[in-house]
Amino acid sequence: MTTFGRTASPRTVPMRTRWAFGVGSAAETLSLYPVGILSMLYYNQVLGLEVLLAGLVPTISIFADAISDPLIGSLSDRWRSKRWGRRHPFMFIAPVPIALSFWCVFNPPELAGWALFAWFLVWSILLRTFMTVYHVPHLAMGGELSKEYLERTTVMSYNNFFGWLGGPPIHKLNTTLFFAVTAQYGNALLNPDSYTALSLSNAVAITLVLLASAWFTRDRIPTLPQPAEDAGKFSFRTFFQDILQALRNRNYLFLLLALFALSLMLGVRGALNAYMTVYYWELSAADFANILLIGSGAGYVFGFYFSARVHSLFDKRATIVGTALLLSIFPAMPVILRMAGWFPDNGSAYLMWAIAAFGALGAASGSILNISVMSALADIADENAVRYGVRQEGVLYSARTFFAKLDASLGHGLAAIALAVIAFPEKAEPGQVADDTIWWLGMIDSPLAIVPGVIAAVLYAQYRINQARYEQTRQALESARSPVAGSAGE
């Protein structure tokens, strides 16, 4: 069987496992997506916390992630359990603390000023830390499920698709159920009662989804790699050794640098998304949810079905570079066209659909980019296994979780500083903000945000693993037949 001129990879991962693995990523977006797009607006415009403090919380929390992500990655890489393997013990203990932390973020007691800031900070850090405990081992497990070049892309497409499913579609559902317009709140995103119902619903869903993913992938534990017999137990010495070994890989280092630049762009856009909807485009909460659902839905469905086929035509490197550029440009086009006078006016029946169309193009690019990078990390893990005799999926995939949270933290900080610089008013009414302030809001969200995305594409271009090099690495692993590869009986 061939696909676009290349031999298709065999199906070695059962469909049931693909679905069970993929559904776990839905809970990451169930928790981090609402926090990423709503928490700064909620604390600033609803609760009255100063915008710099509201934006500072996600930025500070990244320092905790900078430690916890690679720490959990290294710990799970070296974890020994014949019954539960390296990854599942972490996946079973994390769901309840994640759900509790999420609920607390959106349910502060009667606090103000620095006390409210402290509440937001503590629970944001705990949420991201517990998510690390689950999601780093979960992603590492995904990288271990298949040894095939193209099948790895297919497996990660399930992770990517369900990650989207836990975001915009659930946000649309939440908008319908909880963000109803009232006489007091014309825009339901400014209604404090809506956030209580949202947080309770999502907390329950997060717990059920995470536990389901862990439970229904446990049958794969005997087939997954175990630590090599001569691999030392986890310690701070081995932890730093693992980090240094990973960073010595040139391909991994450039992926990290590119992810950092890309996260700056995504973080600023994510933090300003709600502000742009309410104040720049003057759309309702329902329109906001429709844009996210329609635009991203078309893009992520495309990525789910066609990422492996794209990789059969183009190597992962070319795919990553091209989609990084497209992800930088497409989402910025509505604002750029508005500034040029070529975009529907606010209130137009075509406005929401025009924004959603460019959102779909951006989402398709981002979907394929994310799947490609996740698949590439599995190839890098093979390369490091040959070099160092130890499998490092946990450490390598910790970069993915770290930078996913970076775009909701450092980007929030930059967005908050930008809002303060342009003197964006607190508790502002849509349509009542000064035209100059609105113009600068659009400039920061779109044209200026393109720059780090282009830098990311240049850095991604330094990635060097193609299918021929991958095959050489796999042959080296097979010929070695070392304990690194693991065995069903370990």
N, C-alpha and C positions, 0 to 999 in steps of 0.2 A: 504494500500500500504506500503510495506516495502522496505528498502534500506540497503543491506548488513546486514540483521538481525535486524535492528532497524526500528521503525515506522518513516516514512518520515514526515517532517514538512509540514503542509498544505501551499498552495500558497495563501498568504494574500496580497502580493504586486503585482499589475498588471505588466505584462511584459513591457508595455509602460513606466511605472514609473522606472523600473529597468534600461532600456536603457537610459532614460532621466537623471537619477541620474548618471549612469556610465559615460556618455559622458562628464560630467563636469570635471572629473579627467584628461581627455585628455589634457585640457588646462594647467593643472599644469605642465605636462611634456613638452607641447609645449613651455612653457616659461622657466622652470627651467632646463630641460634636456640640451638644447643647451648651456645655461650659465654654467652648471655644467661640461660639457665635453669639451667645446671649449673656454670659456672666458679666462682662464689662458694662454692657448696656443696662443690665439689671441693677448692679451695684451703683452705677453712676446716675442714671436717669430715673430709676425707680426708688432706690434707697437713699440717694443723695450723697454717696461717697465721692469725694473729690476725684476727678478723672485720672490724675497722676497716680493716686493710691490704687484706684481700681485697675489701672493698667500695670502697676508695679507688681501686683500679686502673681500673675502668671509668669512674669519675668524672674522673680525671685525663686519660684518653685522649680525652675529649670536647673538650678544649682543642685537641688536634691536629686533630680533625675540624672544629672551628670555623674553622680556616684552610684545611684541605685541600678540604673540600666545595665552598665557593664558588670557590676557586682553580681547581680542576679544571673546574668548571662554566663559568667565564669563559674558561679556556684552550680548552676544546673548542668553545665558541661561536665563537671566533675562529680556530680551526684551519683551515688551507687545504690540501686535498689533492683533486685532481680524481679520483684513482683510489679513494681510501679514504674520502673525505668528512670530516665534522667529528667523528664519534663512533667509528668502527670502529678507528682506530689505538689508542685507549686500551683498547678492548674486547679487542684481541688480545694486548696486552702484560701485562695484569694477572692472568690466571688462575693461572699457576704460583706467583708470589709470594703470592697469597691462600692457596692450598692449603698451601704451606710454613709460612706464619705460623700457620694454624689448627692444623697438626700440632704445632708447637712450643708453643702455648698449653697443650696437654694432655700434654706430654711434657717436663717440666722435669728437669734432672739432679738429683743428690742435693744439694739446697740447703735452707736453712731461714732463717727470719727475713727480714731486709732483702734478702738475696741472692735468696731465693725471690720476694719482692715485686718486685724489679727485673726478674727474668725474666718474670713475669706481665705487668708493665707494658710492657716493651719490645715483646714479641710481640703484645700486645693493640693497642698503637698501630699497629704495622706491619700487622696484620690489617685494622683499620678504614681505614687510609690506602689500602692497595691495593684494598680493596673500593670505596672512593670513586673510585679511578681507573677502575674498571670501571662501577660502577653509576650514577654521575651521568650519563655520556654515554649509557648504556643507557636510562635513564628519559627523558632528553631526546629520544632517537631515538623512543621510544614516543609522546611528545607531538607529534612531527612527522609521524607516519605518516598521520594523517587530519586533514582540515580540517572534518569534519562534527561538529555539536554532540553528537548521540547516539552516533555511531560511535566518538567518542573514549572514551565511557564503555565501550562494548563492548571496544575494544582494551585499555583498562586493566583490564577484568575478567579478561582472560587473564593479565596481569601479577600481579594479586591472587591468582588461583586457584593459579597455579604457585608463587607465594610461599608459600602455605599448604602446597602439596604437598611442598615441601622442608623443612617444619617437622614438624608432628605425625605425618604418615604415615611419614616417614623415621625420626623418633624412635621410633615404634612398632616399625619394622623393626629399628632398632639395639637396642632393648630386648630383642627376641626373640633377636637374634643374639649380643649382647655382654653384656647385663646379667642374666646368669643367677644365681639365688640359690645360694649355696654354704653349706656348714656353718659357715664362718668369718664370712660376711657374710650375715645374714638379709635385709638390704635391699641389693640389688645396686647401688644408687646410691652406696653407701659402699665399693665394691670398686675399688681403684686400678687393677687390671689391665684392668677393663672400658673405661677411658678410653683406653688405648693402642690397642686394637682399633678403638674408635669413631673416633678421630682419623685413623687410617690410611685406613679405609674412606671417611670423608667427604672427606678430602683428594683422593683419586682421583676421587670423584664430582664434586667442585667443579670440578676442572680440565676434565673432559670436558663438563660441562653448560655452563660459561661459553664454552668454545671453540665448542661446537655452536651456541649462540645467536648468537655473532658471525658464524660462517661462513654460517649459513643465513638471515641477514638482509642479507648483503652485496649481494644483487641489488637492494635498494631504494635503495642509495646514490645512483644518478643522479636519483631522484625526490625526494630530501630537500633542504632548503634548504642553500645555501652562504652564507658570510659576504657581506654586501654589498660591492660593489667599493670603496666609500669607507670601509668599516669599517677602523679601524686594527688593526695587529698587536697581539697580546697584550703587555701590559706592566703594571707595577704601577699606573701611572696609569690605564690603561683598565680594569684590574681593579676599582679603587675606584670608577671612573665607572660600571661595570656594576652594582655593588652599590647605589650611591646611586640609580640609575635604578630598579632593582627595588623598593627600599624606598619610593620616592615613590608607588608604586601603592597606594592605600588598601586595595584588596581583598587584595593580596598581604600587606601588613603585618598585617592582622587574621588572615589564615590562619596566618601565622608565630606570632603570639601565642597563637592557639588551639592550634596544634600543640605549642607549648612546654608549655602547661598539661596537654594530653592526655597528653604524654609523661611528665610527672611521675607521673600515675596509672598508666599502663601500665608504667612502669619499676619502681615500687614493687611492683606485683603480679607482674611478671615475675621480679624478684629473689627474692621470697618464695614463688614457686610451688612450688619443690622443698621448701622448709621446711614449707609448709602441707601438702603431700602426705605427707611422712614423719612430721611431728610433730603436726600439728593433726588431720588426718583419719586418720592411721596406716594409710595405704594402701601397697601394694607398688609397686615400680617398674613392674610390668606393669599394675597398675590405673592408675597415673599416665599411662602411655602410652595406655591405652584411653580415659581421660577426654579427653586432648588430641585423640586421633584421632576419637572418636565425636562429641564436642561441637563441636569446631572444624570437623570435616568437614561435618556437616550445615549449619552456618552459612555456610561458605565456598562450598559448592555452591549454596546458595540465592543468595548474592551474585553468583556467576558467572552464573547464569541470569536473575536478575531485576533487576539494577542498572539496566540500560538501560530496562526497563519501568517501574521506579519513577520514573526521570527523565522518562519520557513522561507520568506523572501529576503529579509534583511537580517544581518547579525544583530545581536542585542545592542552592541555599541551604537550602530547607526540609528537604531530605533530609539534608544535613550536620548541621543543628542537631538534628533528631529522633534520628538514629542516634547522635550524640555523647552525648545524654542516656541513651539505652537502653544504650549501651556502658558507661556509668558505673554503671548500676543493676543490670543483670542478673547480672554476675559476682559482685557483692557479696551477692546474695540468699542463697546457701547459708549463709554465716556469720551473716548477720542472722537468718535463720530458726533456725539452731542456737542462737543466743543467746536467742531467744524460746521455745525448747523445741519447735519445730515442724519439726524436720529429723531424718532417720534417724540413729541412734546409730552410732558407730564400730563396725565389725564387721558391720553390717547388710548384708544382700544387696542392699538398695535404695540404699545410700549412693552407690556409684559412679555409678549411673544417674541419681540425683537431681542430683548435681554436674554430670554430663555434659549434662543437659537445660538447666540454666541456662547452661552453657558454650556450648551451641548457639545459644541466644538472643543471648548476648553476641557470639559469633563472627559471626552473621548481621548484627548491627548494625555491628560493626567492619569487616566485609568491605565492606558498602555504603558506609560512611563513607570508607574508604580509597580505594575506586574513585572516589567522588564528588570527593574532594579532588584526586586525581591528574588527573581529567578537568577540574576547574576550573582547575588550573594551566596546562593547554594553552590555555584561554580567556584567561587572564591574559597568556600569551605573545603572543597576537594583539593584545591591547589595548596592550601595550608596544611591539609592532612598529609600530603606528600612531603612537604618541606619539614614539618615539625613532628609528625607522628601522633598528632592529637586532633580530634575533631572539635571545631570551635564554632559551631552554628550558634550557640547561645551568645557568645561574645560578638560575633559578626552581626547577628540580627538585633542585638541590643541597640545598634546604631539606628535601625529603622524605627524602633519605638521611641528612642531618644529624640530623633528629629521630627517625628510625628507630633510629639509634645512640644518641641521647640517652636514649631510654627504657631502654637497656641500660647506661647509664653513670651519669648523674645520679641516676636512680631507684635504681640499685644503691647509690650512696653514701648516699642517704636511708634505704634499707632497712638498710644496715649500721649506720648511726648508731642507728636504731630498735632493732635487735637488741642493740646494746651497751647502750642505755639500759634495756631490760628485762632485761638480764643473761642473755641466752640462752647456755646453756653450750656449750663446744666439745666435739666428739666425743660428743655426747649420744646416749643410747639412746631410741628411740621408746617412748612410754608411761612414761618415767621423768622427764620434765620437769615442773616444778611447775605446778599448775593456773593460778595467776595469770599465769605467764609465757605459757602457751598461750593464755589469754584475751586478753592484750595482743597476741600474734602475730596472732590473728584480727581484732582491732579495727583494727590498722594495715593489714592486707591488704585489708580490705573497707570497713567504714563510713567510716573516715577518708579512704580513697583516693577516695571518690566526689567529694569537694569539688573537687579540681582538674578533674575531668571536667565538672562543672556549669559551672565558670568557662569551660572551653573552649567549651561550647555557647553561652554568652552572647557570647563573642568571635566565634564562627562566624556568629552572627546578623548581624554587621556586613558580611558579604560581600554584594555588590550586583549581580553579573552574573547576569542571567536570559537566557532564549533570545532575547527581543526585542533586548536590548542586544548580545548576541553577534552577531546577524544584522547589526546596524548596523556593528559592527567588521569583520565579514567583507566587507561591501560596500565599506567604506573601503579595505581592503587590496586588493580586486580592482580598484577604480577607479584606485588609485594605480599599479598595475602596476610597482612599483618593484623594484629588484634585491633588496630585502629578502626577497621571497617565494621567491627562488631560481629556478633553472631546471634542466632536465634536463642542459643542456650545460655548466653551470658546474662 
